[in-house]
Structure formats: C-alpha cells, structure tokens
Amino acid sequence: MLVSFRKALVVFYVCAFTLLTVTIGESATLTATNDDQEAVEWQLSAQKVSSLNDAEVIEAEGDVVLKQGKDYLKADFARYYAATNWVYLSGNVQVFMNNDNLSASSAEFDLGNKVGWMKDGKVFVAGPHIYFTGERIQKNWGDSYTFTNAKITTCDGDRPAWSLNTTKATLELEGYAVIKGADVEIKDYPIFGVPYFVLPIKTRRESGFLRPEFGTTNRLGFWVAQPYYWAIDQERDMTFYAQYMSKRGFMPGLEYRSSTSKDNKVWGRVDWLHDAETVNTIAESRDFGYDNLLRTNQNRYWARGMVNGEFPDPRWKFKADVDYVSDQDMLREFNRTMAGFDESQDELEDRFGRSLNDVSDPIRTTRLLFTRDWNRFGAALLGEYNQNSALGHGNADSSTDTTLQRLPEFDAYLFRNRIPGLEQLPFTLTSDFQSVQFARQKGTDGNRIDFLPTLGLPLVTSYGTITPEVGMRQLWYNTTDRDPLPTATGDDSRDSRTLFRFGVSGYSEVARVYNYTPTLTPTQENAGKTELLGLKHAIQPRFQYLHASGSGLSNTPIYDDIDRTTDEEELTVSIVNLITKKQATVVSGDKEKDELPSIATSYGELLWFRMLQGYDFEEGKRDEDIPVSGRLYERRPWGDLEAELRLYPWSNVWVSSRTFFSYYDHQINRHDHTITVSEPSYGLFSTGVDFRRNLNEDITYAGSNLTNLNVWKNRLEINYFDPFAVGAYYEYDFNKKETFEQSYFLTYNHQCFRLIFKAKFTPFEDSYNMYLELPGLTF
C-alpha cells in the first residue's frame, strides 16, 4: 500500500511539472527593470523557447539571441529568471554591450542594469585593438571590468607574440587599464616582471607614454628619447620629451598643440641643451659644425611654432610664426633625433600649410600677421623679425648685423574688378599699397611707401582673351638713419621713384574630344575593372608682355628686390599641350544594403607638356662695351628655352621632367628628370637627376644665375617579402665625385608590432636608429 502511494505521488509531481512547462514558440519579449525602475525590453529568439513555473523562468536552446537596441547576447543555451532580471548563458557565449565585444564559455547578466560576470572570458577593444582575457571577468556598471588571472595583448591568435600576464587587472574603456604584478611574456614565456603598470585604453585621446626612440650617431653618441603625452582635453594636449645623448648631455623638450576649429590652431615646441661640446676653433668645426663657423656657447635651444586664429568677426584673422634658435648649427646637428628640424617642419606643413626657413638658412624668421577682407578690399598688418643665427657665440658681433627687420608693415589691396561707381564700363581696376618701416643694426633704415594702381581692359572673343593693363608704381622713402651698405649705388638720399608699367597678356585654347564606345557592364564580376571612355586634347597658347620704365636706381636706399627694380621690357610666350582622360570604373554592390553594382566616372591628367620662351628687350639694347661688375659680357636677350613635362602613361607610372636649353652655350644648362614606378603590393622605385650649370657665377647675364649642381637621386622601397619591408636612398654628387647621402631601412611588420631599423650616412654624420612600435598602445 505504501509503495502504491509513493508511485502515485511521483506521477502527480511529474504531471504537475509537465503542466507548468509550456513551449511558447521560437521568440519572446523579456521585460527587465533597472535601478531607476525603468523597463528595459529584450527580444528573445531561439530554435526552442519554453516557459517554466508560470513564466517565472524562461529557457531557450539553439542559436539563442537576446537583443535590445544595438546590444545583443548570443549563446547555445539561456535561462532567464524574471524575478531577478538575471539571465544565465552557456556555450559559445558572445556579447556586444555598450560597444564592447565580449566572449566566454558561460556568463550571467542583469538585463536591467547590464552588469554580470563571465567565465573564461575575453574583451576586445576595437579602437586600440587590444585583447583582455581572464578566468573570470566581472562586468561592472558602465564600461568597467575586473579581471582575475588576466592576459593583455594586441596580438591576434591563441599564442600571442607578446603579452602581459597578471593575477588581477581593472579596465575602464575610454580610461585606463590598471595592472598589478604583471609579467611581460614573449610567446607565453616570461621575460621580466612589471610591479605596476597603467595602460591608456584609447578609442579617443588619452594621456600616456608614447613610443620611445633611440639611435646612435658619430656626433651625438648613443641617444634615447622618451616622450610623455598629456591629453588636456579633446582639443588641447602637451608632450614632454626627455632625451639623453651620451656625447652631448640631457635635452628636455616641451610641445603644445591646440585645435578648437579649422581656423583656430596652435602648435609650439621648445628644446634646450647644456651642450658638453663647443666649437672654439675652425678645426673643431669639422667634427661639430657645418660651415666653418665657431660655436662657443654651451647653452643651446630652439623655439618654434605657429598659430592660426580668428576674432569674433571671422573676417578678421591672424597668423603667427615663431622661429628662434641659439646658433647656426642647432637645427642640423640634432636633426636625426626627436628634436630635429624635419619632424617639426613636417608637423607644421601638415597643420598650417606653411614652412619654416630652410634648415641650412642662418636667418630664422618670426612674424605676426593680421588680415581683414571686405568684398573688394583687403588689408594686412605685419611685424617681422629676422634673426641671423650665425652672429655671436665666437663669430661676428651683432653690431655688424645688416639683417633687415620689417617693424611694422601695412598692406592694402583692391582686388581686380570693375571700377567702383563706373561698373558699366568694361575696365578693371586693381591696386596694391604697402608701407614698411625697415630697421637693422647696420645699414640705412627708414620708411618706404609703395603704391601701384593698375587699370585693365579684358577683351573676350570667341578666339581667346587679351588683357592690356597700364599702371604706375610710386615709391616714397623717408630715411631715418643713412648708412649705405657696401653694395649701395649712392648715398641713399633719394626720397622717391616713379615707374610706369604697361603690359598685355593673352590666352586661347583649341581642343578636340575623342569619345569611345563603352563596353563595361555593371556586374559583380566586373567590380574594379576600368575602361577608357574618352580623351580631350587641348592646345593652350599664352603670351605676356611687360614694359616698365622710370627714374633710375642712383642714390636709392636698398632694402629688398623692389628697390632694385630697373627698366624692364620682356616678352614671354608659352604653349601647353594637355591631354585628359575620362574613364569608367565598376563599383561593387552591397547586398546587405540592396545596392547593385554601378559605374563611376572619373577624370585624370594623362599628359601636360609646356614650352616656354622669353625675350629681354632691355638686355638686347645693353652696350656690350660697358663693363658690368668689372667684366664684359655678351648680350643674351633670349632666355633659356624651357620644356616641362608631366606624363602618366599607366596608373602606377609617372614621369616629371624640366629642361632649360641655352642658345648661347649650345647646351642644356638645367634639367630635372624623375621617373617613378609604384605598385602597393610590390613597392616603389624612383630615379632622377638634378643638374644646374652656371658659367658666370657672379652675374645674372649667364642665364638663370644658378649655382653648379649635378646629382643623381634614387629611392627604392620593397614590400613584396611580407612581413619584411626594405628600402634605400642613394644620392651621388657628380661635381664632387662623392656620395652625398645613402640611407637604408628595414622593417618587420607583425600584426601586433613593428620593428624598424634605419641607417643614414652623409659626409657630415653617420647615424643609426632602431625602435619598436606596438600598434594600439602608447607606452
């Protein structure tokens, strides 16, 4: 009787449990509540979804997906407890939550507050491409995680090339990973330990140590530099540089950057060194100098920077350039380091589109410019200081400085347009006005006013455009201190000059278009293919004639090229052949976006070739029997015949060439030729020559007043032997019969690091650099 009762009781519970288990289909809506008592709905789908205990527990099996907005949870099995909002997941767990990618063998999550834990889990941060794995990962509120027995790496794969292994770590996205007691491992083999480590996890800018650099040169010895980056906010940052050179000493540096808008930018940097070496004799300059000048100073520095800004009225703008250096060798001597000229020059050109003076120029220019534009009128106020860095520190005294300063300069412009008030007339009017206060330590200084109005009459016909112009340049001088330079033509007593100008220019174009029948069809199989649709051949003749005459140069103060302007009469004629191509490219479609393949049309230059010839009428009238600078010269009114070519025969090959031929020397006086072949999967090769010949180096009548130059330049980059990339640069000076520069680089590109080695050899210096890049990390 007792056994029968037990059997009946088991049957009763089985039947009751069966009645409470209801299959509710392949999808369901789960409603959870967060700490703010707000309802959060998740959509559940799976191969099988069942409800237990009157929907208090819901189970799902097979391709389980829980989705809420962009967030989702995936697993082989899931069990949801409605009373607590918690879901248990097991089997191939994948989570995308708050833009975080997570995976684990099993996990539990509070669907209301999006917190939980994972076993044998992994977090992938896509921005810096970093993996965090741990035996147990606690996901806290927001984007904070706590790891137990964790491994951190930027490498893909189960056995990373390098990793950090630690018993405990905390991670906050857009913040930091704090790692305690970590081992640095190579292929899972411990190399050395790090007691405490802070790693910026940046998908936006965060503070942290940047990549260190080190190298060796025969001038500096072994050097190492470690920068630290401070992200003040999303618009401003600073970088602190600590650089040590075994032969020269410690060089700290500071860099500041700000970019609040396209027209409001700041970049500035200063480096300082108490140099262990000085140059007290000419003999020493062979080791630590470049131009046989002394350098007795140990205190060395370089401050440089640029500013672009605007006022509340955006038509008012200002720009500032700073370039001030301790001596003439500072920029070149440390160019191979992080404090070098090339690195600063590239930064400024990228940010501001303008450059510093050349690295070998002893004149360093600091200026401040204010501008304002109206509809037809513009004005500018400029202050400019030019430092001669070759003066002092054992060389000529600053009292001998003839360097010109423009403090201040005011410019006004009337832009080319119809005459105000007489717009019905076909004439155009343009005008330039300049007032400059010149100052210098030695030499005449004072004020100069330059006024040049010009009246034009554009004549537009179906055959082309001809524009005659007439103007008058008036110069006024107000000399405050008369001290003529040795090259002056008089006593600088003249107070005005008048130059009358007449010119005429013309332009025309004859063109023909050749169209081809298209054959490409927009299919997925043709994606990436291109074909030629047409060619346009244009011939563009141009000419320009200029005549200027007036009072001579006698007794005129000499400040710049404007004061050296003499009578001019020149004619320049050119003809341009231009071939442009029209081509079609099949663009791949996108099935997920229901986009079909299509054809995109583009235009490009195939060939540009110009011939240019000039004739100087004033030179043709010059008396050959009158010495110039103590010498007699034959007349050379015809300028060099110039030919310039740009050719793009294929998409990965281009040619550039410039040639200057002299009728009088019956030879080429200048040519620059370069051919470049580039294929991304293989590499790049370019070779070219730069040639200049100057037969009479002390006078311009020889043609172009060029200094002798004859160099051969070659560049090679090979990417074919992945993961290795190699490159070389070779420059040979035919005049000196020596190699001017040769440099080499070798790069090993791994998925999670780059190893770079560079070597450079010049007559001045040999240098070697090697550094390690860990993509995604900034320590």
ZAMARGU-4260 file (C-alpha; in steps of 0.2 Angstrom, whole numbers, plus 5000, padded with zeros to 4 digits):
<rodrens>
0) 5000/5000/5000 | 5014/5012/5004 | 5023/5008/4988 | 5007/5012/4978 | 5006/5028/4987
5) 5024/5034/4983 | 5021/5029/4964 | 5005/5039/4964 | 5014/5054/4972 | 5028/5053/4959
10) 5016/5053/4945 | 5007/5068/4952 | 5023/5079/4953 | 5028/5073/4935 | 5011/5078/4929
15) 5011/5094/4938 | 5028/5099/4932 | 5023/5095/4914 | 5008/5106/4916 | 5019/5121/4921
20) 5031/5118/4907 | 5024/5127/4891 | 5033/5128/4874 | 5029/5146/4869 | 5037/5146/4852
25) 5054/5152/4844 | 5053/5170/4851 | 5048/5180/4866 | 5049/5198/4874 | 5058/5199/4891
30) 5055/5214/4902 | 5068/5219/4915 | 5069/5233/4927 | 5085/5244/4930 | 5089/5253/4946
35) 5079/5268/4941 | 5064/5257/4940 | 5064/5259/4921 | 5058/5245/4910 | 5071/5238/4898
40) 5064/5226/4884 | 5074/5212/4876 | 5069/5202/4861 | 5072/5184/4863 | 5074/5171/4849
45) 5080/5153/4848 | 5076/5137/4840 | 5066/5132/4855 | 5059/5144/4869 | 5050/5136/4884
50) 5041/5144/4900 | 5043/5136/4917 | 5034/5140/4933 | 5021/5151/4926 | 5033/5161/4916
55) 5044/5164/4931 | 5058/5155/4922 | 5061/5155/4903 | 5073/5143/4894 | 5080/5145/4877
60) 5090/5132/4867 | 5099/5133/4850 | 5105/5149/4842 | 5099/5159/4856 | 5099/5178/4853
65) 5094/5191/4866 | 5093/5209/4858 | 5090/5226/4865 | 5094/5241/4853 | 5112/5238/4847
70) 5116/5227/4861 | 5115/5208/4860 | 5119/5192/4869 | 5121/5175/4860 | 5124/5158/4866
75) 5119/5139/4864 | 5108/5139/4880 | 5100/5153/4890 | 5089/5153/4906 | 5080/5169/4912
80) 5074/5172/4929 | 5060/5185/4929 | 5060/5189/4947 | 5079/5195/4947 | 5081/5200/4929
85) 5096/5189/4928 | 5100/5178/4913 | 5112/5163/4913 | 5121/5159/4897 | 5132/5144/4892
90) 5140/5138/4876 | 5149/5149/4864 | 5143/5165/4873 | 5146/5181/4863 | 5141/5198/4870
95) 5140/5216/4862 | 5136/5228/4875 | 5139/5247/4876 | 5150/5245/4861 | 5161/5231/4869
100) 5164/5214/4861 | 5165/5200/4874 | 5165/5181/4873 | 5165/5167/4886 | 5161/5149/4889
105) 5147/5154/4902 | 5141/5170/4909 | 5127/5178/4919 | 5120/5196/4916 | 5107/5208/4924
110) 5097/5213/4909 | 5091/5228/4918 | 5107/5236/4923 | 5119/5227/4910 | 5131/5220/4923
115) 5137/5202/4926 | 5151/5190/4926 | 5160/5179/4913 | 5170/5163/4915 | 5185/5160/4903
120) 5180/5177/4895 | 5188/5189/4883 | 5185/5208/4880 | 5191/5215/4863 | 5193/5234/4862
125) 5192/5238/4843 | 5199/5256/4844 | 5217/5252/4850 | 5215/5233/4845 | 5218/5226/4862
130) 5213/5209/4869 | 5209/5206/4888 | 5206/5188/4893 | 5203/5181/4911 | 5197/5166/4920
135) 5184/5176/4927 | 5178/5194/4921 | 5167/5204/4932 | 5157/5217/4921 | 5153/5232/4932
140) 5141/5246/4928 | 5146/5256/4913 | 5162/5251/4904 | 5172/5245/4919 | 5179/5227/4921
145) 5188/5217/4934 | 5199/5203/4928 | 5206/5188/4938 | 5221/5179/4931 | 5221/5190/4915
150) 5232/5191/4899 | 5233/5208/4889 | 5239/5209/4871 | 5237/5217/4855 | 5241/5201/4845
155) 5228/5190/4837 | 5229/5171/4840 | 5230/5160/4855 | 5248/5161/4857 | 5252/5180/4855
160) 5270/5186/4850 | 5269/5196/4866 | 5258/5199/4881 | 5256/5205/4899 | 5251/5191/4912
165) 5244/5197/4928 | 5234/5190/4943 | 5222/5205/4944 | 5218/5219/4932 | 5205/5233/4931
170) 5199/5240/4915 | 5189/5256/4911 | 5186/5259/4892 | 5190/5277/4887 | 5200/5277/4903
175) 5214/5266/4909 | 5219/5248/4912 | 5227/5246/4929 | 5238/5231/4930 | 5247/5225/4946
180) 5261/5212/4946 | 5262/5209/4928 | 5274/5198/4918 | 5280/5203/4901 | 5279/5187/4890
185) 5286/5183/4873 | 5276/5168/4865 | 5269/5164/4883 | 5287/5163/4890 | 5290/5176/4905
190) 5304/5188/4901 | 5303/5201/4915 | 5291/5207/4928 | 5282/5224/4930 | 5276/5228/4948
195) 5263/5241/4942 | 5258/5247/4925 | 5245/5259/4919 | 5239/5257/4901 | 5228/5270/4892
200) 5213/5262/4883 | 5210/5275/4870 | 5197/5275/4857 | 5199/5294/4859 | 5214/5303/4865
205) 5221/5299/4882 | 5237/5303/4892 | 5251/5291/4892 | 5269/5287/4887 | 5272/5287/4869
210) 5284/5276/4859 | 5302/5278/4864 | 5316/5281/4851 | 5334/5278/4852 | 5349/5278/4840
215) 5367/5282/4838 | 5377/5295/4828 | 5396/5299/4827 | 5392/5317/4833 | 5379/5313/4847
220) 5384/5296/4853 | 5370/5284/4859 | 5354/5294/4861 | 5337/5289/4868 | 5321/5299/4869
225) 5305/5295/4879 | 5290/5307/4876 | 5275/5308/4888 | 5258/5313/4881 | 5246/5323/4891
230) 5228/5325/4884 | 5222/5341/4892 | 5205/5339/4884 | 5199/5334/4866 | 5206/5350/4859
235) 5222/5353/4868 | 5237/5342/4873 | 5255/5343/4878 | 5270/5332/4875 | 5285/5331/4887
240) 5301/5325/4879 | 5316/5318/4889 | 5331/5315/4878 | 5348/5310/4883 | 5364/5309/4871
245) 5380/5301/4878 | 5392/5314/4870 | 5381/5329/4872 | 5370/5328/4888 | 5352/5329/4893
250) 5340/5338/4881 | 5322/5341/4888 | 5308/5347/4877 | 5290/5353/4878 | 5277/5353/4864
255) 5259/5361/4865 | 5245/5358/4852 | 5228/5365/4851 | 5214/5364/4838 | 5197/5372/4843
260) 5192/5374/4825 | 5198/5374/4807 | 5204/5392/4809 | 5210/5392/4827 | 5225/5381/4829
265) 5241/5382/4839 | 5257/5372/4838 | 5273/5376/4848 | 5289/5367/4854 | 5305/5372/4863
270) 5320/5361/4866 | 5335/5366/4877 | 5353/5358/4880 | 5368/5362/4890 | 5380/5355/4877
275) 5395/5346/4883 | 5404/5351/4867 | 5409/5368/4860 | 5417/5373/4844 | 5431/5385/4848
280) 5442/5383/4833 | 5440/5380/4814 | 5447/5363/4816 | 5434/5358/4829 | 5420/5363/4817
285) 5424/5348/4806 | 5418/5337/4820 | 5404/5348/4827 | 5400/5361/4814 | 5394/5363/4796
290) 5400/5379/4789 | 5417/5383/4797 | 5409/5394/4810 | 5413/5394/4828 | 5401/5390/4842
295) 5407/5394/4859 | 5390/5393/4868 | 5385/5378/4878 | 5368/5385/4881 | 5358/5379/4866
300) 5340/5380/4862 | 5327/5381/4848 | 5309/5388/4850 | 5297/5386/4835 | 5278/5386/4832
305) 5264/5393/4823 | 5246/5400/4827 | 5231/5402/4816 | 5217/5412/4824 | 5201/5422/4821
310) 5192/5436/4830 | 5173/5436/4834 | 5171/5443/4817 | 5178/5429/4806 | 5183/5441/4793
315) 5197/5446/4805 | 5211/5433/4806 | 5229/5432/4812 | 5244/5421/4810 | 5260/5420/4820
320) 5276/5411/4816 | 5290/5408/4829 | 5307/5403/4824 | 5321/5407/4836 | 5337/5397/4839
325) 5353/5399/4849 | 5366/5396/4835 | 5368/5392/4816 | 5371/5373/4819 | 5357/5369/4831
330) 5344/5363/4818 | 5355/5352/4808 | 5366/5345/4822 | 5351/5336/4830 | 5340/5333/4815
335) 5341/5314/4817 | 5333/5315/4834 | 5315/5319/4840 | 5321/5337/4842 | 5325/5338/4824
340) 5321/5350/4810 | 5312/5338/4798 | 5300/5332/4811 | 5295/5350/4816 | 5294/5355/4798
345) 5283/5341/4793 | 5271/5344/4808 | 5269/5362/4803 | 5267/5359/4785 | 5253/5346/4789
350) 5244/5358/4801 | 5246/5375/4794 | 5252/5373/4776 | 5267/5384/4778 | 5285/5381/4781
355) 5300/5387/4792 | 5315/5394/4783 | 5326/5380/4776 | 5336/5370/4789 | 5353/5377/4782
360) 5347/5395/4782 | 5355/5405/4796 | 5341/5418/4795 | 5326/5412/4806 | 5310/5422/4804
365) 5297/5426/4817 | 5282/5436/4812 | 5264/5441/4817 | 5251/5445/4803 | 5233/5452/4805
370) 5222/5452/4790 | 5204/5458/4786 | 5194/5455/4770 | 5180/5465/4763 | 5170/5462/4747
375) 5183/5471/4736 | 5196/5476/4748 | 5209/5468/4759 | 5221/5474/4772 | 5236/5466/4782
380) 5247/5472/4796 | 5263/5463/4798 | 5278/5463/4810 | 5293/5453/4806 | 5309/5449/4815
385) 5323/5440/4806 | 5337/5433/4817 | 5354/5430/4810 | 5359/5414/4820 | 5377/5415/4813
390) 5381/5430/4823 | 5389/5430/4841 | 5395/5415/4850 | 5413/5417/4844 | 5408/5424/4826
395) 5405/5442/4820 | 5397/5453/4833 | 5378/5458/4832 | 5383/5476/4829 | 5388/5471/4811
400) 5371/5464/4808 | 5364/5470/4792 | 5348/5459/4793 | 5333/5468/4788 | 5318/5469/4800
405) 5300/5474/4795 | 5293/5483/4810 | 5279/5485/4805 | 5272/5483/4788 | 5255/5488/4782
410) 5247/5481/4766 | 5231/5486/4757 | 5224/5478/4741 | 5210/5482/4729 | 5205/5466/4721
415) 5203/5465/4702 | 5185/5471/4697 | 5176/5484/4688 | 5179/5502/4693 | 5168/5507/4709
420) 5154/5519/4703 | 5158/5515/4685 | 5153/5497/4684 | 5145/5500/4667 | 5162/5502/4659
425) 5172/5487/4653 | 5188/5492/4663 | 5195/5484/4678 | 5205/5491/4692 | 5217/5483/4704
430) 5229/5492/4717 | 5242/5487/4729 | 5248/5498/4743 | 5262/5495/4755 | 5270/5505/4769
435) 5285/5497/4778 | 5296/5503/4792 | 5313/5495/4790 | 5326/5493/4804 | 5343/5485/4806
440) 5358/5486/4817 | 5370/5492/4802 | 5364/5500/4786 | 5351/5513/4781 | 5334/5511/4788
445) 5318/5521/4787 | 5301/5520/4780 | 5296/5516/4762 | 5278/5518/4754 | 5275/5508/4738
450) 5259/5512/4728 | 5254/5503/4712 | 5237/5506/4704 | 5233/5496/4688 | 5220/5498/4675
455) 5215/5484/4664 | 5203/5481/4649 | 5199/5462/4646 | 5194/5459/4628 | 5185/5442/4627
460) 5182/5435/4610 | 5177/5418/4603 | 5196/5416/4599 | 5203/5419/4616 | 5205/5433/4629
465) 5218/5448/4628 | 5220/5459/4643 | 5230/5475/4641 | 5235/5484/4658 | 5243/5500/4662
470) 5249/5506/4679 | 5261/5517/4689 | 5272/5512/4703 | 5276/5526/4715 | 5289/5524/4729
475) 5292/5536/4743 | 5307/5535/4755 | 5308/5543/4772 | 5326/5539/4778 | 5329/5540/4797
480) 5347/5534/4798 | 5358/5534/4782 | 5372/5521/4782 | 5374/5514/4765 | 5379/5496/4763
485) 5395/5492/4753 | 5384/5486/4738 | 5374/5503/4738 | 5374/5513/4722 | 5374/5530/4731
490) 5372/5539/4747 | 5354/5533/4749 | 5347/5551/4749 | 5334/5549/4736 | 5316/5551/4743
495) 5305/5545/4728 | 5305/5534/4712 | 5292/5533/4699 | 5290/5518/4687 | 5277/5517/4673
500) 5271/5500/4668 | 5262/5493/4653 | 5258/5475/4650 | 5247/5464/4639 | 5243/5446/4641
505) 5233/5434/4630 | 5226/5416/4631 | 5217/5405/4620 | 5213/5386/4618 | 5209/5374/4604
510) 5203/5357/4609 | 5196/5341/4602 | 5187/5327/4611 | 5188/5309/4606 | 5174/5298/4613
515) 5174/5279/4614 | 5160/5267/4615 | 5158/5260/4632 | 5159/5241/4634 | 5159/5238/4653
520) 5143/5232/4661 | 5140/5235/4680 | 5141/5217/4686 | 5149/5210/4702 | 5161/5200/4691
525) 5167/5216/4683 | 5170/5225/4700 | 5186/5235/4700 | 5188/5235/4681 | 5191/5251/4671
530) 5190/5257/4653 | 5194/5272/4644 | 5178/5282/4639 | 5187/5297/4630 | 5201/5309/4628
535) 5202/5328/4627 | 5217/5336/4618 | 5219/5354/4622 | 5232/5367/4615 | 5233/5382/4625
540) 5244/5396/4618 | 5248/5411/4630 | 5259/5427/4630 | 5263/5440/4642 | 5272/5457/4638
545) 5278/5469/4651 | 5286/5486/4650 | 5292/5496/4665 | 5302/5512/4664 | 5306/5527/4675
550) 5318/5535/4687 | 5335/5526/4690 | 5342/5517/4705 | 5355/5531/4709 | 5355/5536/4727
555) 5340/5524/4731 | 5340/5515/4748 | 5342/5497/4746 | 5330/5486/4756 | 5323/5472/4745
560) 5320/5467/4727 | 5308/5481/4725 | 5322/5494/4727 | 5332/5485/4714 | 5319/5486/4700
565) 5326/5494/4685 | 5319/5497/4667 | 5310/5481/4661 | 5304/5475/4644 | 5301/5457/4642
570) 5290/5446/4632 | 5286/5428/4637 | 5277/5416/4626 | 5272/5398/4630 | 5261/5384/4623
575) 5253/5370/4633 | 5248/5353/4626 | 5236/5345/4638 | 5228/5328/4637 | 5215/5322/4650
580) 5206/5306/4650 | 5189/5301/4655 | 5187/5283/4662 | 5174/5272/4669 | 5176/5260/4684
585) 5164/5247/4690 | 5160/5249/4708 | 5155/5234/4718 | 5137/5232/4725 | 5132/5229/4743
590) 5119/5215/4746 | 5115/5220/4764 | 5111/5237/4758 | 5102/5232/4742 | 5115/5241/4732
595) 5118/5235/4714 | 5135/5237/4706 | 5137/5253/4697 | 5149/5263/4685 | 5158/5278/4692
600) 5166/5291/4680 | 5182/5300/4684 | 5194/5312/4675 | 5213/5312/4676 | 5228/5320/4668
605) 5237/5309/4655 | 5249/5322/4649 | 5254/5340/4652 | 5268/5347/4641 | 5273/5366/4641
610) 5286/5375/4630 | 5291/5392/4636 | 5302/5406/4629 | 5307/5423/4635 | 5315/5438/4627
615) 5323/5453/4637 | 5322/5469/4626 | 5332/5479/4639 | 5346/5466/4638 | 5346/5467/4619
620) 5349/5486/4620 | 5363/5484/4633 | 5380/5491/4627 | 5392/5476/4627 | 5407/5488/4629
625) 5402/5495/4646 | 5409/5483/4660 | 5397/5476/4672 | 5405/5472/4689 | 5422/5475/4681
630) 5419/5462/4667 | 5412/5462/4649 | 5398/5451/4644 | 5390/5447/4628 | 5371/5452/4626
635) 5360/5437/4630 | 5342/5444/4627 | 5335/5426/4623 | 5331/5417/4639 | 5333/5398/4640
640) 5321/5388/4631 | 5311/5379/4644 | 5302/5362/4642 | 5291/5354/4656 | 5283/5338/4655
645) 5271/5328/4667 | 5266/5311/4660 | 5255/5297/4667 | 5256/5283/4655 | 5249/5270/4667
650) 5241/5272/4684 | 5257/5266/4693 | 5270/5275/4682 | 5273/5294/4681 | 5286/5305/4674
655) 5291/5323/4678 | 5304/5332/4668 | 5310/5350/4666 | 5324/5356/4654 | 5332/5373/4650
660) 5342/5374/4634 | 5354/5389/4631 | 5355/5396/4613 | 5371/5404/4618 | 5380/5390/4626
665) 5373/5377/4614 | 5369/5366/4629 | 5357/5361/4642 | 5360/5372/4657 | 5347/5364/4669
670) 5337/5349/4669 | 5327/5339/4682 | 5320/5322/4677 | 5312/5309/4688 | 5303/5293/4684
675) 5293/5284/4697 | 5285/5266/4697 | 5274/5261/4711 | 5264/5246/4715 | 5257/5244/4733
680) 5259/5225/4734 | 5277/5226/4727 | 5285/5243/4732 | 5291/5259/4724 | 5306/5264/4714
685) 5311/5282/4708 | 5326/5288/4700 | 5331/5306/4694 | 5344/5319/4690 | 5345/5337/4696
690) 5358/5347/4685 | 5362/5365/4686 | 5376/5374/4676 | 5382/5392/4680 | 5395/5398/4668
695) 5397/5415/4675 | 5393/5413/4694 | 5394/5432/4699 | 5382/5439/4686 | 5364/5435/4680
700) 5368/5438/4662 | 5373/5420/4661 | 5355/5415/4660 | 5347/5409/4677 | 5360/5414/4690
705) 5361/5396/4695 | 5375/5388/4706 | 5383/5372/4700 | 5373/5356/4704 | 5374/5339/4697
710) 5366/5325/4707 | 5358/5308/4704 | 5344/5303/4716 | 5337/5285/4719 | 5324/5279/4730
715) 5319/5260/4732 | 5305/5253/4743 | 5301/5234/4743 | 5285/5227/4751 | 5285/5210/4742
720) 5293/5200/4755 | 5279/5202/4768 | 5281/5204/4783 | 5298/5212/4779 | 5300/5229/4770
725) 5316/5236/4765 | 5321/5252/4757 | 5336/5263/4752 | 5340/5280/4746 | 5356/5285/4737
730) 5362/5302/4731 | 5378/5305/4721 | 5386/5321/4718 | 5395/5321/4701 | 5403/5338/4703
735) 5412/5332/4719 | 5413/5314/4714 | 5407/5308/4730 | 5391/5300/4738 | 5381/5314/4746
740) 5369/5303/4756 | 5365/5285/4757 | 5352/5278/4769 | 5343/5261/4772 | 5329/5255/4782
745) 5322/5238/4787 | 5305/5235/4794 | 5297/5219/4801 | 5278/5221/4801 | 5269/5209/4813
750) 5251/5210/4816 | 5254/5217/4834 | 5271/5226/4832 | 5283/5234/4820 | 5302/5233/4822
755) 5311/5247/4812 | 5330/5249/4809 | 5337/5264/4800 | 5354/5269/4795 | 5360/5285/4786
760) 5377/5291/4780 | 5382/5308/4774 | 5399/5317/4773 | 5394/5326/4790 | 5387/5312/4800
765) 5383/5294/4802 | 5368/5289/4811 | 5358/5273/4816 | 5341/5272/4823 | 5330/5257/4829
770) 5313/5257/4838 | 5299/5246/4842 | 5281/5251/4838 | 5266/5242/4847 | 5251/5247/4837
775) 5236/5252/4848 | 5247/5255/4863 | 5255/5272/4869 | 5268/5267/4882
</rodrens>
